[in-house]
């Protein structure tokens, strides 16, 4: 059972929270005491997640957010900052889509949409979030968790849009981590202190979510999304002196691991 006090007093924005891993992550963070802002373009699904959080004894609100739209990203971060102040210090970038297609037949609009949701959107949402938390008082650490995919480090036929977007997102995450390391400051006492935000990446293989239904993978070869959501919750409760750059999590019956 999750420690219901571990995230008490913190406000978390979870994207893609209307279903699948986003929904599981919202519930997991709420069970640990966070107030969760449930963000998704699927308003009905987002409200369903809010109901599940309430049933679990947690606290949530639904936030309108299209991760592909810059004005929407800015508005969501502004709204939560205005409403919750410095308590808004946690972001989980979970939203993701897949549009299969070979290089000879993939539709350009589909390809661009996948890139926008899986890479461009979360990168610029993270940018807006970091701008807000960079002035947190000493001793505070904000958290960002990027849900990448094992597809970022593998290649597959008919998956050029998804694999390419996730590879780009993983490398963007590494760039952000490096930049934040360079933003550490040395105080008057000569002690170096980290930037008040850490960015960690989870790299999961197949999960039993709606997005995976098109591939016809048997459920027993996939993980339940709750398994990955538990990892997200664990990462944001790590000691503030530490962070996990990349964490792979794979079903025990994954047929092609290691790849």
Secondary structure, DSSP 8 states (H G I E B T S, - for coil): ---TTTTTT-EEEEETTTSHHHHHHHHHHHHTT-EEEEEES-HHHHHHHHHHHHHTT-EEEEEE--TT-HHHHHHHHHHHHHHHGGGEEEEEE-------B-TTT--HHHHHHHHIIIIIHHHHHHHHHHHHHTT--TT--EEEEEE--GGGS---TTBHHHHHHHHHHHHHHHHHHHHHHHT-EE-TTS-EE--SEEEEEEEE--BSSGGGGGGT--GGGSB-HHHHHHHHHHHTTS-TT---SEEEE--TT-TT---
